[in-house]
């Protein structure tokens, strides 16, 4: 079957449909769709981070 289309043209047409402007959302739109996690306000994240790093890498507090 002869369509008079080159492989290059077929690939170009396919990629144009995949990468159309409607296929992408802005980052803001994507972030707005995410659920907001429930976070305990009493957690000191900075302290927890350094304690976990110290444990992971074998540092001891003095």
PDB file of N, CA, C and O in Angstrom:
ATOM      1  N   UNK A   1       0.846  -1.171   0.000  1.00  0.00           N
ATOM      2  CA  UNK A   1       0.000   0.000   0.000  1.00  0.00           C
ATOM      3  C   UNK A   1       0.888   1.230   0.000  1.00  0.00           C
ATOM      4  O   UNK A   1       1.807   1.342   0.812  1.00  0.00           O
ATOM      5  N   UNK A   2       0.623   2.124  -0.882  1.00  0.00           N
ATOM      6  CA  UNK A   2       1.461   3.293  -1.046  1.00  0.00           C
ATOM      7  C   UNK A   2       0.694   4.542  -0.622  1.00  0.00           C
ATOM      8  O   UNK A   2      -0.346   4.859  -1.198  1.00  0.00           O
ATOM      9  N   UNK A   3       1.212   5.261   0.398  1.00  0.00           N
ATOM     10  CA  UNK A   3       0.548   6.465   0.897  1.00  0.00           C
ATOM     11  C   UNK A   3       1.266   7.745   0.494  1.00  0.00           C
ATOM     12  O   UNK A   3       0.782   8.841   0.775  1.00  0.00           O
ATOM     13  N   UNK A   4       2.405   7.617  -0.155  1.00  0.00           N
ATOM     14  CA  UNK A   4       3.222   8.768  -0.530  1.00  0.00           C
ATOM     15  C   UNK A   4       3.651   9.588   0.683  1.00  0.00           C
ATOM     16  O   UNK A   4       3.823  10.803   0.586  1.00  0.00           O
ATOM     17  N   UNK A   5       3.822   8.928   1.820  1.00  0.00           N
ATOM     18  CA  UNK A   5       4.327   9.581   3.026  1.00  0.00           C
ATOM     19  C   UNK A   5       5.676   8.979   3.378  1.00  0.00           C
ATOM     20  O   UNK A   5       5.859   7.762   3.366  1.00  0.00           O
ATOM     21  N   UNK A   6       6.601   9.849   3.687  1.00  0.00           N
ATOM     22  CA  UNK A   6       7.897   9.345   4.126  1.00  0.00           C
ATOM     23  C   UNK A   6       7.810   9.012   5.609  1.00  0.00           C
ATOM     24  O   UNK A   6       6.928   9.499   6.317  1.00  0.00           O
ATOM     25  N   UNK A   7       8.718   8.194   6.057  1.00  0.00           N
ATOM     26  CA  UNK A   7       8.772   7.845   7.474  1.00  0.00           C
ATOM     27  C   UNK A   7       9.007   9.104   8.300  1.00  0.00           C
ATOM     28  O   UNK A   7       8.440   9.260   9.382  1.00  0.00           O
ATOM     29  N   UNK A   8       9.828   9.982   7.796  1.00  0.00           N
ATOM     30  CA  UNK A   8      10.111  11.231   8.486  1.00  0.00           C
ATOM     31  C   UNK A   8       8.839  12.067   8.665  1.00  0.00           C
ATOM     32  O   UNK A   8       8.605  12.617   9.741  1.00  0.00           O
ATOM     33  N   UNK A   9       8.031  12.160   7.626  1.00  0.00           N
ATOM     34  CA  UNK A   9       6.782  12.926   7.685  1.00  0.00           C
ATOM     35  C   UNK A   9       5.793  12.270   8.648  1.00  0.00           C
ATOM     36  O   UNK A   9       5.096  12.962   9.390  1.00  0.00           O
ATOM     37  N   UNK A  10       5.732  10.949   8.639  1.00  0.00           N
ATOM     38  CA  UNK A  10       4.841  10.235   9.552  1.00  0.00           C
ATOM     39  C   UNK A  10       5.248  10.490  11.003  1.00  0.00           C
ATOM     40  O   UNK A  10       4.399  10.721  11.864  1.00  0.00           O
ATOM     41  N   UNK A  11       6.551  10.446  11.262  1.00  0.00           N
ATOM     42  CA  UNK A  11       7.054  10.688  12.618  1.00  0.00           C
ATOM     43  C   UNK A  11       6.781  12.128  13.035  1.00  0.00           C
ATOM     44  O   UNK A  11       6.388  12.388  14.172  1.00  0.00           O
ATOM     45  N   UNK A  12       6.990  13.054  12.117  1.00  0.00           N
ATOM     46  CA  UNK A  12       6.726  14.466  12.405  1.00  0.00           C
ATOM     47  C   UNK A  12       5.255  14.695  12.745  1.00  0.00           C
ATOM     48  O   UNK A  12       4.944  15.387  13.715  1.00  0.00           O
ATOM     49  N   UNK A  13       4.359  14.125  11.964  1.00  0.00           N
ATOM     50  CA  UNK A  13       2.924  14.278  12.217  1.00  0.00           C
ATOM     51  C   UNK A  13       2.529  13.663  13.556  1.00  0.00           C
ATOM     52  O   UNK A  13       1.728  14.237  14.294  1.00  0.00           O
ATOM     53  N   UNK A  14       3.084  12.513  13.865  1.00  0.00           N
ATOM     54  CA  UNK A  14       2.791  11.854  15.135  1.00  0.00           C
ATOM     55  C   UNK A  14       3.255  12.718  16.302  1.00  0.00           C
ATOM     56  O   UNK A  14       2.510  12.931  17.259  1.00  0.00           O
ATOM     57  N   UNK A  15       4.480  13.211  16.220  1.00  0.00           N
ATOM     58  CA  UNK A  15       5.018  14.025  17.305  1.00  0.00           C
ATOM     59  C   UNK A  15       4.240  15.329  17.471  1.00  0.00           C
ATOM     60  O   UNK A  15       4.099  15.823  18.589  1.00  0.00           O
ATOM     61  N   UNK A  16       3.746  15.879  16.397  1.00  0.00           N
ATOM     62  CA  UNK A  16       2.932  17.098  16.487  1.00  0.00           C
ATOM     63  C   UNK A  16       1.654  16.836  17.263  1.00  0.00           C
ATOM     64  O   UNK A  16       1.203  17.700  18.015  1.00  0.00           O
ATOM     65  N   UNK A  17       1.066  15.668  17.097  1.00  0.00           N
ATOM     66  CA  UNK A  17      -0.157  15.365  17.840  1.00  0.00           C
ATOM     67  C   UNK A  17       0.145  15.093  19.306  1.00  0.00           C
ATOM     68  O   UNK A  17      -0.646  15.453  20.178  1.00  0.00           O
ATOM     69  N   UNK A  18       1.271  14.466  19.586  1.00  0.00           N
ATOM     70  CA  UNK A  18       1.633  14.157  20.966  1.00  0.00           C
ATOM     71  C   UNK A  18       2.017  15.418  21.731  1.00  0.00           C
ATOM     72  O   UNK A  18       1.697  15.559  22.911  1.00  0.00           O
ATOM     73  N   UNK A  19       2.687  16.312  21.067  1.00  0.00           N
ATOM     74  CA  UNK A  19       3.221  17.504  21.721  1.00  0.00           C
ATOM     75  C   UNK A  19       2.398  18.743  21.361  1.00  0.00           C
ATOM     76  O   UNK A  19       2.956  19.823  21.163  1.00  0.00           O
ATOM     77  N   UNK A  20       1.122  18.595  21.280  1.00  0.00           N
ATOM     78  CA  UNK A  20       0.288  19.760  20.984  1.00  0.00           C
ATOM     79  C   UNK A  20       0.161  20.623  22.228  1.00  0.00           C
ATOM     80  O   UNK A  20       0.385  20.148  23.342  1.00  0.00           O
ATOM     81  N   UNK A  21      -0.190  21.866  22.049  1.00  0.00           N
ATOM     82  CA  UNK A  21      -0.320  22.790  23.175  1.00  0.00           C
ATOM     83  C   UNK A  21      -1.363  22.295  24.169  1.00  0.00           C
ATOM     84  O   UNK A  21      -1.221  22.526  25.370  1.00  0.00           O
ATOM     85  N   UNK A  22      -2.385  21.634  23.706  1.00  0.00           N
ATOM     86  CA  UNK A  22      -3.442  21.158  24.584  1.00  0.00           C
ATOM     87  C   UNK A  22      -3.014  19.968  25.422  1.00  0.00           C
ATOM     88  O   UNK A  22      -3.682  19.633  26.400  1.00  0.00           O
ATOM     89  N   UNK A  23      -1.927  19.332  25.063  1.00  0.00           N
ATOM     90  CA  UNK A  23      -1.474  18.153  25.788  1.00  0.00           C
ATOM     91  C   UNK A  23      -0.796  18.532  27.103  1.00  0.00           C
ATOM     92  O   UNK A  23      -0.677  17.694  27.997  1.00  0.00           O
ATOM     93  N   UNK A  24      -0.355  19.774  27.232  1.00  0.00           N
ATOM     94  CA  UNK A  24       0.367  20.196  28.418  1.00  0.00           C
ATOM     95  C   UNK A  24      -0.455  21.160  29.254  1.00  0.00           C
ATOM     96  O   UNK A  24      -1.258  21.937  28.738  1.00  0.00           O
ATOM     97  N   UNK A  25      -0.235  21.088  30.544  1.00  0.00           N
ATOM     98  CA  UNK A  25      -0.822  22.038  31.465  1.00  0.00           C
ATOM     99  C   UNK A  25       0.310  22.888  32.013  1.00  0.00           C
ATOM    100  O   UNK A  25       1.474  22.489  31.985  1.00  0.00           O
ATOM    101  N   UNK A  26      -0.041  24.048  32.504  1.00  0.00           N
ATOM    102  CA  UNK A  26       0.991  24.834  33.159  1.00  0.00           C
ATOM    103  C   UNK A  26       1.292  24.196  34.501  1.00  0.00           C
ATOM    104  O   UNK A  26       0.485  23.426  35.021  1.00  0.00           O
ATOM    105  N   UNK A  27       2.422  24.507  35.050  1.00  0.00           N
ATOM    106  CA  UNK A  27       2.807  23.959  36.338  1.00  0.00           C
ATOM    107  C   UNK A  27       1.792  24.364  37.400  1.00  0.00           C
ATOM    108  O   UNK A  27       1.453  23.565  38.274  1.00  0.00           O
ATOM    109  N   UNK A  28       1.317  25.576  37.329  1.00  0.00           N
ATOM    110  CA  UNK A  28       0.336  26.050  38.307  1.00  0.00           C
ATOM    111  C   UNK A  28      -0.946  25.228  38.237  1.00  0.00           C
ATOM    112  O   UNK A  28      -1.507  24.869  39.273  1.00  0.00           O
ATOM    113  N   UNK A  29      -1.410  24.931  37.045  1.00  0.00           N
ATOM    114  CA  UNK A  29      -2.626  24.125  36.893  1.00  0.00           C
ATOM    115  C   UNK A  29      -2.415  22.721  37.452  1.00  0.00           C
ATOM    116  O   UNK A  29      -3.303  22.162  38.095  1.00  0.00           O
ATOM    117  N   UNK A  30      -1.255  22.166  37.207  1.00  0.00           N
ATOM    118  CA  UNK A  30      -0.944  20.840  37.720  1.00  0.00           C
ATOM    119  C   UNK A  30      -0.882  20.838  39.245  1.00  0.00           C
ATOM    120  O   UNK A  30      -1.415  19.933  39.885  1.00  0.00           O
ATOM    121  N   UNK A  31      -0.238  21.841  39.826  1.00  0.00           N
ATOM    122  CA  UNK A  31      -0.131  21.931  41.277  1.00  0.00           C
ATOM    123  C   UNK A  31      -1.487  22.152  41.935  1.00  0.00           C
ATOM    124  O   UNK A  31      -1.732  21.647  43.030  1.00  0.00           O
ATOM    125  N   UNK A  32      -2.364  22.895  41.284  1.00  0.00           N
ATOM    126  CA  UNK A  32      -3.698  23.134  41.830  1.00  0.00           C
ATOM    127  C   UNK A  32      -4.510  21.848  41.938  1.00  0.00           C
ATOM    128  O   UNK A  32      -5.427  21.772  42.756  1.00  0.00           O
ATOM    129  N   UNK A  33      -4.198  20.849  41.141  1.00  0.00           N
ATOM    130  CA  UNK A  33      -4.919  19.574  41.167  1.00  0.00           C
ATOM    131  C   UNK A  33      -4.445  18.648  42.287  1.00  0.00           C
ATOM    132  O   UNK A  33      -5.136  17.690  42.630  1.00  0.00           O
ATOM    133  N   UNK A  34      -3.281  18.924  42.853  1.00  0.00           N
ATOM    134  CA  UNK A  34      -2.738  18.061  43.903  1.00  0.00           C
ATOM    135  C   UNK A  34      -3.461  18.285  45.222  1.00  0.00           C
ATOM    136  O   UNK A  34      -3.872  19.400  45.544  1.00  0.00           O
ATOM    137  N   UNK A  35      -3.608  17.200  45.978  1.00  0.00           N
ATOM    138  CA  UNK A  35      -4.205  17.308  47.308  1.00  0.00           C
ATOM    139  C   UNK A  35      -3.208  17.963  48.254  1.00  0.00           C
ATOM    140  O   UNK A  35      -1.999  17.759  48.136  1.00  0.00           O
ATOM    141  N   UNK A  36      -3.720  18.745  49.185  1.00  0.00           N
ATOM    142  CA  UNK A  36      -2.867  19.378  50.180  1.00  0.00           C
ATOM    143  C   UNK A  36      -2.675  18.387  51.333  1.00  0.00           C
ATOM    144  O   UNK A  36      -3.651  17.945  51.938  1.00  0.00           O
ATOM    145  N   UNK A  37      -1.424  18.039  51.639  1.00  0.00           N
ATOM    146  CA  UNK A  37      -1.196  17.064  52.708  1.00  0.00           C
ATOM    147  C   UNK A  37      -1.492  17.672  54.083  1.00  0.00           C
ATOM    148  O   UNK A  37      -1.325  18.872  54.300  1.00  0.00           O
ATOM    149  N   UNK A  38      -1.924  16.830  54.984  1.00  0.00           N
ATOM    150  CA  UNK A  38      -2.152  17.260  56.363  1.00  0.00           C
ATOM    151  C   UNK A  38      -0.840  17.075  57.123  1.00  0.00           C
ATOM    152  O   UNK A  38      -0.314  15.966  57.210  1.00  0.00           O
ATOM    153  N   UNK A  39      -0.322  18.170  57.669  1.00  0.00           N
ATOM    154  CA  UNK A  39       0.977  18.155  58.329  1.00  0.00           C
ATOM    155  C   UNK A  39       0.791  18.554  59.791  1.00  0.00           C
ATOM    156  O   UNK A  39       0.112  19.533  60.102  1.00  0.00           O
ATOM    157  N   UNK A  40       1.401  17.785  60.669  1.00  0.00           N
ATOM    158  CA  UNK A  40       1.368  18.105  62.089  1.00  0.00           C
ATOM    159  C   UNK A  40       2.177  19.385  62.308  1.00  0.00           C
ATOM    160  O   UNK A  40       3.368  19.428  61.999  1.00  0.00           O
ATOM    161  N   UNK A  41       1.543  20.407  62.831  1.00  0.00           N
ATOM    162  CA  UNK A  41       2.209  21.698  63.001  1.00  0.00           C
ATOM    163  C   UNK A  41       3.242  21.680  64.111  1.00  0.00           C
ATOM    164  O   UNK A  41       4.057  22.597  64.206  1.00  0.00           O
ATOM    165  N   UNK A  42       3.225  20.652  64.957  1.00  0.00           N
ATOM    166  CA  UNK A  42       4.163  20.574  66.081  1.00  0.00           C
ATOM    167  C   UNK A  42       5.512  19.975  65.685  1.00  0.00           C
ATOM    168  O   UNK A  42       6.429  19.942  66.506  1.00  0.00           O
ATOM    169  N   UNK A  43       5.650  19.511  64.469  1.00  0.00           N
ATOM    170  CA  UNK A  43       6.894  18.880  64.031  1.00  0.00           C
ATOM    171  C   UNK A  43       7.923  19.954  63.676  1.00  0.00           C
ATOM    172  O   UNK A  43       7.621  20.900  62.948  1.00  0.00           O
ATOM    173  N   UNK A  44       9.134  19.798  64.195  1.00  0.00           N
ATOM    174  CA  UNK A  44      10.245  20.679  63.843  1.00  0.00           C
ATOM    175  C   UNK A  44      11.012  19.974  62.716  1.00  0.00           C
ATOM    176  O   UNK A  44      11.868  19.126  62.969  1.00  0.00           O
ATOM    177  N   UNK A  45      10.692  20.337  61.478  1.00  0.00           N
ATOM    178  CA  UNK A  45      11.250  19.633  60.324  1.00  0.00           C
ATOM    179  C   UNK A  45      12.757  19.801  60.213  1.00  0.00           C
ATOM    180  O   UNK A  45      13.459  18.874  59.808  1.00  0.00           O
ATOM    181  N   UNK A  46      13.254  20.967  60.568  1.00  0.00           N
ATOM    182  CA  UNK A  46      14.694  21.193  60.492  1.00  0.00           C
ATOM    183  C   UNK A  46      15.421  20.277  61.472  1.00  0.00           C
ATOM    184  O   UNK A  46      16.432  19.667  61.126  1.00  0.00           O
ATOM    185  N   UNK A  47      14.904  20.185  62.689  1.00  0.00           N
ATOM    186  CA  UNK A  47      15.510  19.319  63.694  1.00  0.00           C
ATOM    187  C   UNK A  47      15.425  17.865  63.256  1.00  0.00           C
ATOM    188  O   UNK A  47      16.401  17.123  63.366  1.00  0.00           O
ATOM    189  N   UNK A  48      14.271  17.456  62.764  1.00  0.00           N
ATOM    190  CA  UNK A  48      14.077  16.081  62.317  1.00  0.00           C
ATOM    191  C   UNK A  48      15.029  15.742  61.173  1.00  0.00           C
ATOM    192  O   UNK A  48      15.590  14.647  61.141  1.00  0.00           O
ATOM    193  N   UNK A  49      15.213  16.665  60.241  1.00  0.00           N
ATOM    194  CA  UNK A  49      16.121  16.455  59.107  1.00  0.00           C
ATOM    195  C   UNK A  49      17.543  16.163  59.601  1.00  0.00           C
ATOM    196  O   UNK A  49      18.171  15.189  59.187  1.00  0.00           O
ATOM    197  N   UNK A  50      18.034  17.028  60.494  1.00  0.00           N
ATOM    198  CA  UNK A  50      19.414  16.857  60.959  1.00  0.00           C
ATOM    199  C   UNK A  50      19.572  15.613  61.827  1.00  0.00           C
ATOM    200  O   UNK A  50      20.616  14.961  61.786  1.00  0.00           O
ATOM    201  N   UNK A  51      18.559  15.279  62.605  1.00  0.00           N
ATOM    202  CA  UNK A  51      18.636  14.052  63.407  1.00  0.00           C
ATOM    203  C   UNK A  51      18.680  12.814  62.508  1.00  0.00           C
ATOM    204  O   UNK A  51      19.437  11.881  62.775  1.00  0.00           O
ATOM    205  N   UNK A  52      17.872  12.804  61.446  1.00  0.00           N
ATOM    206  CA  UNK A  52      17.878  11.663  60.525  1.00  0.00           C
ATOM    207  C   UNK A  52      19.196  11.564  59.769  1.00  0.00           C
ATOM    208  O   UNK A  52      19.682  10.460  59.527  1.00  0.00           O
ATOM    209  N   UNK A  53      19.785  12.698  59.391  1.00  0.00           N
ATOM    210  CA  UNK A  53      21.073  12.679  58.701  1.00  0.00           C
ATOM    211  C   UNK A  53      22.163  12.171  59.634  1.00  0.00           C
ATOM    212  O   UNK A  53      23.027  11.393  59.230  1.00  0.00           O
ATOM    213  N   UNK A  54      22.116  12.619  60.890  1.00  0.00           N
ATOM    214  CA  UNK A  54      23.117  12.171  61.866  1.00  0.00           C
ATOM    215  C   UNK A  54      23.032  10.670  62.064  1.00  0.00           C
ATOM    216  O   UNK A  54      24.056   9.991  62.142  1.00  0.00           O
ATOM    217  N   UNK A  55      21.812  10.147  62.145  1.00  0.00           N
ATOM    218  CA  UNK A  55      21.636   8.710  62.305  1.00  0.00           C
ATOM    219  C   UNK A  55      22.098   7.972  61.058  1.00  0.00           C
ATOM    220  O   UNK A  55      22.769   6.944  61.157  1.00  0.00           O
ATOM    221  N   UNK A  56      21.750   8.481  59.905  1.00  0.00           N
ATOM    222  CA  UNK A  56      22.100   7.810  58.648  1.00  0.00           C
ATOM    223  C   UNK A  56      23.606   7.742  58.443  1.00  0.00           C
ATOM    224  O   UNK A  56      24.132   6.714  58.017  1.00  0.00           O
ATOM    225  N   UNK A  57      24.306   8.844  58.748  1.00  0.00           N
ATOM    226  CA  UNK A  57      25.734   8.906  58.464  1.00  0.00           C
ATOM    227  C   UNK A  57      26.612   8.653  59.689  1.00  0.00           C
ATOM    228  O   UNK A  57      27.834   8.788  59.624  1.00  0.00           O
ATOM    229  N   UNK A  58      25.974   8.280  60.818  1.00  0.00           N
ATOM    230  CA  UNK A  58      26.749   7.862  61.985  1.00  0.00           C
ATOM    231  C   UNK A  58      27.303   8.991  62.821  1.00  0.00           C
ATOM    232  O   UNK A  58      28.240   8.773  63.588  1.00  0.00           O
ATOM    233  N   UNK A  59      26.758  10.201  62.703  1.00  0.00           N
ATOM    234  CA  UNK A  59      27.201  11.316  63.536  1.00  0.00           C
ATOM    235  C   UNK A  59      26.481  11.225  64.877  1.00  0.00           C
ATOM    236  O   UNK A  59      25.328  10.801  64.956  1.00  0.00           O
ATOM    237  N   UNK A  60      27.171  11.625  65.905  1.00  0.00           N
ATOM    238  CA  UNK A  60      26.553  11.620  67.229  1.00  0.00           C
ATOM    239  C   UNK A  60      26.509  13.019  67.772  1.00  0.00           C
ATOM    240  O   UNK A  60      27.448  13.796  67.603  1.00  0.00           O
ATOM    241  N   UNK A  61      25.415  13.337  68.425  1.00  0.00           N
ATOM    242  CA  UNK A  61      25.311  14.636  69.091  1.00  0.00           C
ATOM    243  C   UNK A  61      26.116  14.608  70.376  1.00  0.00           C
ATOM    244  O   UNK A  61      26.175  13.593  71.071  1.00  0.00           O
ATOM    245  N   UNK A  62      26.727  15.724  70.675  1.00  0.00           N
ATOM    246  CA  UNK A  62      27.486  15.818  71.915  1.00  0.00           C
ATOM    247  C   UNK A  62      26.843  16.788  72.843  1.00  0.00           C
ATOM    248  O   UNK A  62      27.338  17.007  73.948  1.00  0.00           O
TER     249      UNK A  62
END
